[in-house]
Amino acid sequence: MRIEVRLCLAAIAAAVFGGEATAAEGEPGLGPEMIGAFAPMRSDLENMRARGFFATGLRPVYPDAAACLTVNSFFADATRGDGSARNRRFYQGHHGGMDIPAPEGTRIVAVADGVLVSKVVGGNIGGIGMVLQHSPEDTGLPVWTYTEYKHLQDLPKFDLGQNVRKGEVIAKAGLSGTTGGHFGPRGHSHLHLSVWYSTGNDYRSQRMFAPVEGYWMDPLALFRRPPFDSAALRDLPEEGKKTPIAYKSADGRIFPEGSKVVWPFVCTPR
């Protein structure tokens, strides 16, 4: 396993390649199929779908006893939360995670115990981001998972390789990567959460981040028992796609008690 940091990626790529940070070709340990599945601007639908990048239909069930920030754009959606079409330059116009609008400076918490394996100040629409790696013991799922948090207000102060705890504040929501026309002149403060998984704990983190032989996961699948692969989730009956979320309360308690995974924002009692 390798722990790397990607800083000023757009500027580095411009200097080396004479353009934006768009090329994922030549990423060590990642063949054409993985590049086609995970590289935002080198992706193709066939490889994306082979690696689980398609809509599952999962929908969150928020708690009655607490108010939680809610999703407005889901995994693999072709539209943003305001209904506008996504840019086809990135993942063929599909959403590589889920968006949760939040006022600037809103504290983001780790969804599970894990270790910081990447942090980046990127160009294009990614902005400031970080990736946590979670072992099977961290989540209760029989795979290694990775959670990516994007559009952060500032670069996280955690060191690479540092452990974080479920519900610990790791960053703040921001506008990074959303200004300059991507989300209108004023940008859009929100958290973009992506999730990937693999059977092993190896990954690559140079021009792009991807688990070796990894797959995309609908972020809501973290809050369920298996199945968690996109094909099985897509084929569930509609009632079975309703996914109650676990969360951390403002007083520090976890609901339901003992949950290994929590919502990325603290929820307030009603």
N, C-alpha and C positions, 0 to 999 in steps of 0.2 A: 504494500500500500504506500502511496506517495502523498505527501501533503505539500501543496503549492499555493502560492498567492499570485493572482493576476491583477496587476495594477496598471492603470492608464493604458488599457488594452487598445483603445482606439488610436491613441497617439503612437504607440509602438507599431501597430499594424500599418499605419499611414507611412511611417518612416521606412519600414521594411518592405512592404508590398506596394506602396504608392497608392493606397486607398484605405477604405474602412476595414474594420476587423471582421471580415466576411468569410475568409477562406479557412475551412477546417481541414483541407486536404493535407496529408502528410502527418496528421496527428498520430504519434507513436502508439501502437497497440490497438488502433481503431481502423477497421477495414471500411470499404465503401458502404456496406449495409448500415453500419453503426453511424457513419457520417451522414448518410441519407436520412437516418432516423432522428438524430440529435442536433445536427448543425442547423441553426436557425435559417441561414440564407443559402445552404446547400442541401436542404432537405428535399425529399420527394415523397409523394403520398404512399407509394407502395411500401417503402421501408418504414415510414412512420407508422402505418397501420400494422405492419408485421411486428412492430415493437410496442403495440398497445396504444398508439396515439389516435384515438377516436372516441366519440362521445359515448358515455355509458348510461346517461339518464339518471345518475344518482342525484338526489336532492337532500339538503340538510333539514333536519327537524330541530329547531331551536328550542331551548328550555322555556317552560312557562314561568319558572321562578326567577329568571334573570334576563336582562337585556344584553344581547351580544351583537357586535357588528356583523353585518350580513353580506353574503356573496352577491355580487351583481353581474358577474360574468364567469361562466363555468368552464370546466376542462373541455377542450376541443371546440368551443363555440367559435363561430365565424363572425360574431359581432362583439363589440365592447358593451359595457354596461349601459351606455347611452343609446344603444341601438345602431351605432355607426359600424360600417364594415371594417374588419381588420385588414391591415396592410399585407398584401399577398407576398411581399418580399420575405416575410418571416413565417416559417412553418406553413407555407402555402396558404396563408390567410387564416390559420386556425390557432386557437389559444392553447399555449403550452402549460396551463395551470388554472388557477382560479383567482379572481380579483376580489378584494374586500376593501371598499372605500373606507378611509379613516382620516380624520383631521391631521394636519401636519403635527408631528411631535407625539402622536399617540404611541404608547409603548407597545412593542411587539414582544411576545414571549416565545420561547422554544416550545414546539409542540410535543417534544419528548426528550428524554435524556439523550445526549449525543456528544460529538466532538466536532469542532470547527475544522473543516478541511479545505475551504476556499473562501476568499473574500476578494472582491473585484470592484474597481471603479471603471465601468465600461462605457462605451459609446453607444450610439444608436438609441434604442428604446429600453435597454436594460437598466441603465443607471447604476447606482451603488447596490451591490448584492453580496450575499453570503450563502454558504452551503454547509449544512450539518450532516454528518453521517451517523446513522443509528443502527446498532446491532439488533439482532432478533430479540435479545433480552430487553432492549430498550422499549420496543413497541409491542411485543407479544406476537408479532408476525414472524413466520418462519423464513424470512429473507432479510438481507441488508437493505435499508432504505436511506434515501437522501432527500432532505427538504431544502429547497432553495427559497430565499426571501429576497425580493427585489424592490427597487424604487425607495431605498432607505434614505433617511435624512442625512446620515453621516456614516463614514466607514466604521464598522464595529471595532471596539477597542480590545476585543478578545484577541489573543495570540493564536496562530495556527497550531492545531494540536491540543488546544485547551478544551477541557470538558465543560459542558453546560448541563443544567438540570431542567427537567420538565417544568414549565411555568416560569422559568427565570427570564427576566428582561434581557433581551439580546440586541435590540435595535429600536429605532423609532421610525414611524411611517413618514414618507417624504414625497417630494416631487421629482427626484432625480430620474432622468430618462423619460420624463413625461412632457417636458416643455419642448419648444422648437417646432411646434406643429403636430406632434404626435397625438396629443390629447387637447388640442386647442391652445390658444395663446397663453393661458394661465396654468396649463398643466392639470394634473389630476393626482392628488395625494391619495395613495392607496398601497396596499400590500398585494403583490403578486406572489403566490405560493405555488411552486412546482414540486412534484414528487417523482422520484425514480426508484427502482428496486433492482436487485440482482441477487443471485445465489451466493456469490463471493463478495469479498470486501475490497476488491481492487477497482481503481477508477483512473481516469485521465483528466487532467486539468491544465491545459495549456491554452490553445485558442478557443476551446469550448470545454464544458464539463460534461462528462458522461461516465456512468459505471461501465466497467468492462462486461460485455455481454448483458447489458442492462435492458430494462423495459420502462416505459412510461406507466405511471399510476395516477388515476384520478385522485386528487388530494383527499376527497371525501372517503375514499376506501381506507384511509388510515384509521377511521373511526368505526370500522366494522370488523367483524370476524371474517375469515376467509369465506368465500372467494374474494380475492382482491385484484385478479387480472381483468383487464378491460373486457375481453370477450365474454367471460362468465358473468360479469356485472351487467353488461348490455342485455344479456338474455334473461335476466331475472324478471319476474312479473313486476308490474309497476308498483304494487304495494311493497314489494321487497326492496325497492330502490330507495325508500325513505330511510334516511340515516340520522339517527339521533346523535348529537354532538356532545362530547364531554368538554368540560371547561374548568378554568380556575376562577374562583370568585374573588371579589375585591378584598375579602378578609383572608385570602390565602388558602382557602379550602378547595379541594378538588371534588367535582361532581360529575358522574357518580364517584363515590369514594373508591380509590384503588385504580382508577383509570390510568393507563400508561401513556395515553395521548390526549392532549387538550387543544382547544381552539387557540389560534395564534394571538388572540387578544383576550385580556381579562374581561369577564362579563360582570355587570353590576346587578345587584338584587333589585327586583321590581318593588 
